[in-house]
Amino acid sequence: MTNPYRAHWTLHPEVTPLNHGSFGGAPRVALETQRGLQDELEREPLRFLAPERELEPKLDAVRKKLSGFLKCRFEDLAFVRNTTDGVNAVLRSFPFEAGDELLVTSHGYGACTNAAHFVTERSGAKVVVADIPFPCDGPDTALAAITAEFTDRTKLLLVDLITSPTALILPVKRIVQAAQARGIRVLVDAAHGPGMVPLELEAVGADYTSGNLHKWLCAPKAAGFLHVKEEHQHEVRPTVISHAARTARPGRSRFLAEFDWTGTYDPTPLLVVPTVMDFLQTLLPSGGMEAVYAANKALALEGRGILAERLGVEVPAPPEMIGSIATLPLPDGPPPELGQTDPLGQALFKKHRIEVPIVHWPKAGRRWFRISAMLYNERADYERLADALAEELELAVQ
């Protein structure tokens, strides 16, 4: 039976898409809305883009709807192009001193870990890595691995809500509470959060949270947010310094004014966010976003089970730590050539027309693969991947 939801996306009919987690996928309604906004922008660029004319009111309308969805104050929510942009803004603004420690985890996203090293090398601070075991038997293990690395020198913890290479949902609220009890600020990388799991930013209580709106919330690329507690907003500056750095905007904090205008950019991905939120809320017959979360998680677990059984491997994490993505082990293999993807991933796409990431983690040669589950996916997609993997792995040992 053909998946009735796939028609809402413009996916290639000959490709099995099992990698929504990397860049997301905007549905037709989002793309059509964006094209209309882009046409409007090009007809009158000054009216559309000048902050004092239409841009700020347009962004504020999005901010109002999004802050309700994320359960946070309107005034604490800025816009960025993506999570990496938001993480960089916080890290580059943070008042590190020589001898300070910035704690990250072994499951962190590579780009953000790179940013951590960049800022500490310039300030004389130090990156410390909390090694979370994987396979991981539960949230308590992850929490213990992180808190074991807290010291009196730890000033900031950068932690993922949902890890990218290993697809673990970490117990972020408990992590935040434990860190703040030691006087440690927390920056949450929530790249995969919006649209995958319910988010209540004020209840979690992190000092900073950055997330993508173009992944599981399905906005056009690139759209993200940065949430900063009010007491830290005087420190946090965007990665691009522009006019609002020295020109106050009436009735507007410098925090919002600076992030809303970083020079000429295309704001239409952000302006489409209310459209995709309404789309996802009403796509399933009932239940709104909670039903979307549940459907995608159930499919991810079903797909993981199919693949684990077919490949004869153990699942590396309990269901409570899984959302819409799941990671499974592969036999070790040679590292990919510089600038290339893993040969197995290339074969899966070129021969079988399946998009699925092959991850080398925590070192080159140690291989995993990560599946995504979005409403447009179905059981047959994972069965197709299981057949293709079995074939390619058999060929590799011949």
Secondary structure, 3 states (H helix, E strand, C coil): CCCCCHHHECCCCCCEECCHHHHCCCEHHHHHHHHHHHHHHHHCHHHHHCHHHHHHHHHHHHHHHHHHHHCCCHHHEEEECCHHHHHHHHHHHCCCCCCCEEEEECCCCHHHHHHHHHHHHHHCCEEEEECCCCCCCCHHHHHHHHHCCCCCCEEEEEEECECCCCCCECCHHHHHHHHHHCCCEEEEEECCCCCCCCCCHHHHCCCEEEEECCCCCCCCCCCEEEEECHHHCCCCCCCCCCHHHCCCCCCCCHHHHHHHCCCCCCCHHHHCHHHHHHHHHHHCCCCHHHHHHHHHHHHHHHHHHHHHHHHCCCCCCCHHHCCCEEEEECCCCCCCCCCCCCHHHHHHHHHHCEECCEEECCCCCCEEEEEECCCCCCHHHHHHHHHHHHHHHHHHCC
